[in-house]
Amino acid sequence: MKNIQEIARDLGLTEDHMICYGHDVLKITGGFTEKENSNLILVTAINPTPYGEGKTTVSIGLHDAFCKLGKKSMAVLREPSLGPVFGLKGGATGGGKAQLIPSEKINLHFTGDFHAITSANNLLCAALDNHIYQGNQLDIDPNQICIKRAMDMNDRSLRDQFHITAASEVMAIFCLANSLSDLRNRLANILVAYSKSGEAIYARDLKVDGAMAMLLLDAFNPNLVQTLEENPVLVHGGPFANIAHGCSSVVATKLGLCLCDYVVTEAGFGSDLGGEKFLDITARIGKFRPKMIVLVATVRALKHSGLDNLQAHIDHLNNYNIPFCVTINHFFDDKKEDIDEIIDYCEKQGIVCILSDAFHQGSEGCLDLAKTVIDMTNDAKERYQPLYPFNMDVRDKFQILASKVYHAKTVVYSDKALAQLDKIEQLGIGHYPICVSKTPFSISDDPNKLGYPKDYLITVQDIIVQTGSRMIVFLLNKVILMPGLPKNPQYENYESEFAE
């Protein structure tokens, strides 16, 4: 492993830009100017199996391949949450020869960003409770509190009062803020409760937003690490994609675009979740112009859900007028006839499909993919268009998502969701984008509807108003904001050697 300061100097940074966390991790501070003609590449996927399809591995391999081809490249990825690290999926630093290092540090405490976000969230909850206890001058209705405490761990026993940190509004704010001043303003505007007369109460009314911002001050600087091939990677922020918006921070992505000609970023789960949210929320807030999309597929996922699931994601991505290709992330037990079937399926539609094998071969396994992406970005025209305008009616916006992304025919709102729609109108925030929380295992709201379900009924169970992140969160079917641990959790596989 190179000393991380050497990696930073290769990017043109000076020591004034570096806050070191040992020899292997540093935070980057200071302002930079975006490079002209930098290329933002989004990596997304089909609906995954519960164990994931290697989207991070492909992202790292593609980035390493750009570097091997002599391109100045940066990968911008999310920080792992301890929930999946100790739960079902395990770590989130790639795999095989396409990994981030130091993987243990990144997967565990890292630079403390998640702890800072958790602390800021819980300070707000404590301030609200204290205000009520100390006389309740704002006449807050204890039955209309809108926030919950957070913890970065799967714990089903805490579901009634806690969200996992990756699903918190503070995490969303952290990742969507364009600057420290924007961060402070968004924190101040978190809707915390309603008074007994129905008046909205915000974090600024509790005079706690300044302290929350102070807790996040150091964390807000992006983290620099490296790949096994000694190439730079920014790892910053970590919202879940099935609950929150599922993309790394706006400030890290902007920094990558300032420092490099190619920036590879990924969005969590399938294109129906993180991919859609990057294109309809993050890219618009960050004023990004994605040049290219890479859609990751695997033989095992398509055997599980059928080739028509690939078609569902192809049809979805066609809406944005951005060039895209399909890449098959190769697993050692894939059969050649299955790979050929997927490639033939794509080619018949005029879609480029490339086999990639970053896990076993590192950058060498992604060279064909990297060359394809370079060629397609060189030929790309500025045509990116989101699915809906912000100023459209909330129901109309969701109807577009329901039809063009989830391919549902009918939308049904619960009484609880309808009541929230009335509050959205009263608050005057109908222009916010919609962040959909749903199952990652289907394009629908039902994990058992595999493949390409169409013309079904989709149910909006609840709506969460986030005036700090400036999103309206639609909860479909049974969405759990505090996951539980599986029967065979990953923490059973962790061992540590202690020096005597």
N, C-alpha and C positions, 0 to 999 in steps of 0.2 A: 504493500500500500504506500502510495506517495504521501508525504506530508500535505495536509489539506491546504496549507498556505501556498504551496507550490502550484496546486491546482488553481487556486484563486489568482495567483500572479499570472498564470497562463491565460486567464480571462481578461487581464488588463487591470486587475484590482491592486490597490496599494494597501499597506497595513492600516491606513486610516479607515478603510472599508471593512476591516475584519474584527470580529469579536470571537476569539478562539475558545472552543470547548475541548481542550486537549489537542493532540496532533491530528485527529481524524475528523473533526466536525468544527465548523465555524458558522457564525451568522454574518450576513452581509448588511451593512448599513450605508446610508448615503444615497443621494439622488443620481440618476443616470438618464441619458437621452436615448430614446428608442432608435434602433437602426432602421434605415430605409430598406424596404424590400425584404424584411425578415419574414420567415415562413412559419406559420403556426399550424402544426399537424395534430389533429385530434384522433386518439385511439379509443375506440368503443368496441362493443361486442354484441353477439346474439345473446339470447337468454341463457344463463349459465346453469350448470349443475351445481349442487350445494357446495362443491369444493372449488369452484371457479375454473376459468378456462385459460389462465395464464396471460391475461391482458397486460399486467405489469411486466412480466417477462418479455413479452413482445415489444412493449414500449422501450424497455432498457436495451434490448437487442437492436431495435431500429436506431436508437440514438447512438449506440456504439458503432453501428455500421456506417452511419453518417460520418462519424469521426474517422473511421478507418478509410473512408473515401476522401478524406481531406477537408471535410466541411466543418465549420465552426458550429457545433451543436450543443444544445442543452436539453435535458429532460426535466420536466416539472411535474412532480408527483405528490400524492397526499401522504400525510403522516399516518402510520398505523394506529388503530385504537386497540387498547388492551382487551376489549370485548372479544373480537375475533381472534386476536393473538393467542389468548388462553381458551378460546371457545372451539368452534368447529374448523375454521379456515386455517388458523395458524398465522404466521407472520405475513408481512406485505412488502417484502423487499426483493421480489423476483424469485428466480430459482435457477439451479444449475450454473451455467457459465454466464448467465445474464442476471447478476445480482448487484444490489447496493451494499456497500460496506461503510462503516461497521454495522452489520445487520442486527446483532443483538442490541446494540445501543439504540438504533433507530426503532426497533420493535418494542422496546421497553420505555425507559424514561426519556430518552433522547435529550433535548435541550429544555425540557420542562414546559413546552408550549401547551400541551393538554392539561397539565396541572394548573397553569395560569388561567386557562379558559374555564376550567371547572371552578376555580376559586372565584373568578369574577362573577360567574353565574350564581354561585351560592352566597356570595356577599350580597347580591341583589335580593335574594330570597330572605336572607337574615335581616336586611334593612327594612323590607316590607313587614316582616313579623314584628320587628322592634317598633316600627312606627305605630302599628296597631296597639301594641302593648303599652306604649308610652302616651296614650291618650287619643290616638287616631284622629288627628286634626283634619285629615282629608276625608274623614267619614267613609273609609274603605269598607266595602261589603265583603266580609270573610267568605261568603258563598260565591263571590265572583272574582276569584283570584285566577290570573291567566298564566302564571309561571310556576315551574317546578324546579326542585333541586336537581343537580346532575352528578353523575359519577361515571368514570371511564372504566366500567366493568359490567359484564352481563350479570344481572342479579334479579331474577323474577320476583323475589319477595319484596322488592322496592317499587314495583310497577305503579302503584297508586300515587306515589309522591315524587318519583324520580324519573328523569329521562337519562339515557346514556349520553355522555358528553358530546359525542359525535352527532347527536340529534338535537342538541340545544340551539336556541336562537343565537346565543353568544358565539357559538362556533360558526354559524352561518354569517353573522356580522363580521367576524374575524376574517373570513375568507372572501367576502364581497366588498369590504371597504377598500377604497382606492388610495387612502392616505390616513395618517394619524388623526387629522381633523375630521375626516369622514367617519373614522372609527368612533371617535368621541361623540359625534352627532348621532350616529346610529344607536349607540349604547343609550344615549339620553332619551331616545324615542321608543324604547322598548315599552310596549303596553303591558303593565304589570297587574292591573285590576280595574274594577269599576267601583265608583262610590255608590252609596245606597240610593242616590238620586239618578244613577245611570251615567254619571260623568266618567270619562276615561281618565285613568291615572297612569302616568308614565314614570320611567326611572328618574327622569330629571326632577319630578315632583318630590322624590325622596332624597334628592341631593346626593346621590350615590354614584352617578355616572363618572365623575372625575376620578374617584377611587378605583372604579372598575377599569377605566382607561390606564391608570397607573399600573395595575396588575398585569396588563397586556402589553405594556410599553416595549419591553425587551423581546417578548414572544413575537411581536409583529414583524421583526426582522427575519427574512427568509433564511433557511438553513441550507448550507452547502455541504454535500458529501460527494462520494465518487462511486463509480462502477468498478467491478473487478478488472476492467480494462483501463482504469485510471482516467475516466472521463467524468466531467462535472455534472452533478444532479442537484437540483433544488427540491427539497422535501418540506412542504409547509402547509399546515391546515389539514383537517381530515373529516369533513362531513360525510355521513353515510349517504348513499345514493338512493336507497329504498325508502329512506325517511326524510333526509334533507336533500341538498342539491348536488352532492357527490362530486365536487371538483376542488382541486387545490386552490390556493389563494390567488386572488387577482393581482396582488403586489408581487408574488413570486413569478407569475406568468409574465407580467410586465417587465420584471427584471430580466428574465430570460430573453425576451424580445429586444432588450437594450444591449445585451451582451453577445448574442449569437445570431447567426443567419438562419438556423433551423431550431425550432423549439417543439419538442414532442411532449404533449400532455395527454393524460387519460381521464376518462370520466367513469365513475363507478357503475358496476353491473352492466346491463344491456343498453342499447341505444334508446330503448323506450323509457329508461330512467336517466342515468347520468348523462348519456349522449344528448337527449332532448333538453335537459336542464342546462347543459353547457351552451347549447346553441340558442336557446330561448331566454336564458337568464344571464349566465356568467359572461358570455361573449358580448352581450349588449351592455351590461354594467361596466365591464372592462374596456368597452369599445374595441374589441378584438375582431379581426377579419380572418377567420379560419380559411386556410388555403386548400386543405386536403383532409379527408377522413379515412382512417384505416379501420375496417370492420373485422374483428377477430372472430373466427369460428373454429370449432374443433370437431373431429369425427365423433368423439364420445357424446358431446352435447347434441349433435344432430341425429345420432342414433337414438338418443333419449327422447327428443322432441320432434324429429322429422325435418326433412329439407325445407318444408314450407315455413319453418321458423326463420330460416335464413331469408326466405322471400319476404317475410313480414318486415324484417329490418331493412332489407333493400328498398322496399316500397316506402318505408318511413323516411330513410335518408334521401330519397329522390326529391322530397319536398323542399330541401334547403338550397338547391342549386349549387352544391359544393361537390367537386370531383371526389370520388371515393373508390377504393379497391377493397377486395376481400383478401384476408390472409388466413391460411389454415395453420394454426399453432400445432406443430407436430409433436405427438406423443409416441413413445418407443413402440407401443403395441398397435399403432395404426396400420391398417392394411392398405396396400397400394390401390386396390380396386375401389376402396371407400374414398380415398383422396382423389382419385381420378374422377369419380362420380361427382364430387363437389366442384372440381375445376370445370368439368364439362357442363354442369348445371349453370355455372356463372358465365362461361364463355358463350353459351347459347343466347344469353341476354346482353352480350356485349360488355360484360363486366370483367375487369381484370381480376384474376385470382392467383395468388402466389403462395407456395408452401414456404413457411419459415420455421427455423429450428434453432432459436436462440438458446434454449435450455441446454442442448447438447454441444452446440458449436459456437456460442457467443455471437460476436459480430459477423463471423463468416456465415452463420446460418440465416442472417437477415440482409445480406448484400443485395440479393435480387429484389427484395422488398424495398430497400433503401433506394436503389437505382430507379425503380418504378415510381416511387413517391417523388423523387427529384424531377423526373421527366414530367409527371403529371402536374406538379406545382409550377414548373416552368411554363407549361401550356395553359395553366388555369387563368380564368378571367374573374374579375371581382363581381361575383353574382350572388354572394351569400344573402339569403333572406330568411328571417325568422318565420315561425308559423303564424303568428298573430301580432297585431299592434297592441301596445300597452293600453291604449285608451279605449279598447273595446270593452263591452259589458262583460262582467266576470263569468256569467253563465255561457255567454257566447264563446269566450276564450276556452273554457273547459270543453265545450262541445267540439271545438276544432281539435283539441287534443284527443278527445274520445273517439273521434272519427278517423283522424289522420295518423294517429300513433297507436291507439289501442284497438281500433276498428270495431268499436261498439256501435250498436244501433240506437239504444235508448239509455238515457241517463236518469237515474232516480236519486232524489235527495231525501235524506232522513229529516225528521222534524228538527233535530239538533243542528244539522247543516243549514237548513232553511233559516233558523234563528240567527245563525252566524252571518248569512248573506245579508240579513237586515242590518246587522251591526256594521258590516263592511260599508253599506250604503250610508249609514249615519256618520261613520268616521271619514267618509270621503276618500277611500283608498282603493276604489275599484280599478284604478289604473296600475296597480301592482301586478307583476307577473305571477303565474300560478306554479307552485312547486307540488308535484303529485307524490304522495307517499303510498306505495302499494307493493305487492309481492314482486320480487325480482325474477321469479321462475316462469313467468308467463307475461305476454304483452297485455293480458287482461288483468282483472282484479282477483282472479281465482288461480292459485298455483297449480290446480289440476287441469286447467285448460291449456294443454301443451300445443306446440306447433303454431298455427295461424288461425286462432278463433276469430269469427266474424259475426256481426249482426246479433250480438248478445246484449243483455242488460248489464249496465255497470252502475254500481251503487256508491254514492258519496256518503259515508257514514258520519263524518265530522269535518269541520273546517277550522283551522287554527290561524289566527291573525298574527302576523309578525310585522309590527310597524318599525322595528329596528332594522331587520334585514330587508324590509320592504318587499315581502313576499306573502302570498296567500297560500297556505298549505292545505291541500285537499287530501283527506285520508280516505282511501278506498277499501271497502270490505274490512277485514280484521287486521289492522296494522298495529304492531306492538312497538312502542317507543322506548321500552326497556327490555332488550332481549334476555333470554335465559341461557344457561349453559347446556350443552348437549350431554348425552349419556357418557360419551367417551371424550372428555374435553382435552384440548391440546396441552393444558398445563401439566398433565400427567407425564408428558414427554420431555419436560424441561429439567435439566440437571445443571448444577454449577459446582465448580471445583473451588474449594476454599483452602487457601494457603494456611498452614499451621503457624 
